[in-house]
Amino acid sequence: MPKQCACTKKAKRAVVIAKAEGEHKKAIETALKLKKMALSVEQIAEATGLTIDEIEKLK
């Protein structure tokens, strides 16, 4: 079985990190929309996967 180049592993890791950051950004955008719709912090946390603390810090 061929060994993977370290640069290939780094590139794959970078993709995984970028995807996670993008998903977190989308969750924040959704949370802001839900706040404008007057949903409770608990409902927003359940819908987005963000913590209550994260949601309360959003403006």
GIZI-V940013 format. One record per residue. N is the residue number from 1. NEAR is the number of other C-alpha atoms within 12 Angstrom. Layout:
# GIZI-V940013
{{N,NEAR} {N,NEAR}}
This chain:
# GIZI-V940013
{{1,3} {2,4} {3,8} {4,11} {5,10} {6,10} {7,11} {8,12} {9,13} {10,13} {11,14} {12,15} {13,14} {14,14} {15,14} {16,14} {17,14} {18,14} {19,14} {20,14} {21,14} {22,14} {23,17} {24,19} {25,19} {26,18} {27,25} {28,28} {29,20} {30,25} {31,34} {32,27} {33,20} {34,24} {35,24} {36,15} {37,13} {38,13} {39,18} {40,19} {41,26} {42,21} {43,20} {44,30} {45,24} {46,18} {47,23} {48,26} {49,22} {50,27} {51,21} {52,20} {53,13} {54,21} {55,29} {56,18} {57,14} {58,22} {59,13}}
